[in-house]
Amino acid sequence: MIKVTIVTPVLNGARFIRRTIESVLEQRGDFTLEYIICDGGSTDKTIEIIREYQDRCQLIQRSDLGPADAINFGMDKSTGEICGWLGADDLLLPGTLNRVVNAFTEYPQHEWLYGRCRIIDEDDTEIRRGITFYKNLLGYRFWRQILWTENFISQPATFWRADLWRRCGGLDT
């Protein structure tokens, strides 16, 4: 069975972290889930909230140099074959990880993938629809040359094989 790792960097994210965690832990499908949350020194109720889920996720508490450093640290600890990261105020739609696993299984030669992503506010109201439409339009016919000049890939909807991450060396902090 394929293992999927999701890393969430957080610092003082009590306002949204519960919803983020639940959106990850409620994922179902033919995979096992490794969920790593990297806290950079929260002083609000973030840690208290995360500990409510400690039987289903791994909390790493350490000072870091920001989100990129936290993500790199979490990815270094990951053991999944497929990986992604999710911001502490982002959500995965139900069934997301199952679709990701199915796509990687169907196309074993592919090293990364991305999907569509809705931009929502704190009340789950879709916002910035024009940006979403534009990104989806560019992504409909993927061109590497356009990717070099246009940011049309939404990070929360991007996943990759762990060996690709290791070969690339992680994020530039």
Residue pairs with C-beta under 8 A, 6 or more apart in sequence:
1 30
1 31
1 32
2 30
2 31
2 32
2 81
2 82
2 101
2 104
2 105
3 31
3 32
3 33
3 34
3 79
3 80
3 81
3 82
4 31
4 32
4 33
4 34
4 80
4 81
4 82
4 83
4 84
4 97
4 100
4 101
4 159
5 33
5 34
5 35
5 36
5 75
5 78
5 79
5 80
5 82
5 83
5 84
5 162
6 24
6 33
6 34
6 35
6 36
6 83
6 84
6 85
6 86
6 92
6 97
7 36
7 37
7 38
7 70
7 71
7 74
7 75
7 78
7 83
7 84
7 85
7 86
8 17
8 20
8 21
8 24
8 35
8 36
8 37
8 38
8 74
8 85
8 86
8 87
8 88
9 38
9 40
9 64
9 67
9 70
9 71
9 74
9 85
9 87
9 88
10 17
10 37
10 38
10 39
10 40
10 42
10 46
10 50
10 70
10 88
11 39
11 40
11 41
11 42
11 46
11 88
12 42
12 43
12 44
12 46
13 20
13 42
13 44
13 46
13 88
13 89
14 42
14 44
14 45
14 46
14 48
14 49
15 89
15 122
16 88
16 89
16 122
17 37
17 46
17 49
17 50
17 88
17 89
18 49
19 91
20 86
20 87
20 88
20 89
20 90
20 91
21 35
21 37
21 49
21 50
21 53
21 57
23 86
23 91
23 92
23 93
24 33
24 35
24 57
24 86
24 92
25 33
25 35
25 53
25 56
25 57
26 94
27 33
27 92
27 94
27 95
27 96
27 97
27 98
28 94
28 95
28 98
29 95
29 97
29 98
29 101
29 102
30 98
30 101
31 82
31 97
31 98
31 101
33 97
34 58
34 78
34 79
34 80
35 56
35 57
35 58
36 57
36 58
36 60
36 74
36 77
36 78
37 50
37 57
37 58
37 59
37 60
37 74
38 60
38 62
38 64
38 70
38 71
38 73
38 74
39 46
39 47
39 50
39 59
39 60
39 61
39 62
39 70
40 62
40 63
40 64
40 66
40 70
41 61
41 62
41 63
41 64
46 88
47 59
47 61
50 57
50 59
51 59
58 77
60 73
60 74
60 77
62 73
64 70
64 73
65 173
66 173
67 87
68 171
68 172
68 173
69 173
71 85
71 170
71 171
72 170
72 171
72 173
74 85
75 83
75 85
75 162
75 165
75 170
76 170
78 162
80 162
81 161
81 162
82 100
82 101
82 104
82 159
82 160
82 161
82 162
83 159
83 160
83 161
83 162
83 165
84 100
84 156
84 158
84 159
84 160
85 155
86 92
86 156
87 155
87 156
90 156
91 120
91 156
92 156
96 115
96 157
99 115
100 113
100 115
100 159
103 110
103 113
104 110
104 113
104 159
104 161
111 160
111 161
111 163
111 164
112 158
112 159
112 160
112 161
112 164
113 158
113 159
113 160
114 139
114 153
114 154
114 157
114 158
114 159
115 157
116 132
116 136
116 139
116 154
116 157
117 132
117 135
117 154
117 156
117 157
118 126
118 132
119 126
119 127
119 128
119 129
119 131
119 132
120 126
120 127
121 127
126 132
134 152
135 152
135 153
135 154
138 146
138 150
138 152
139 152
139 153
146 152
147 153
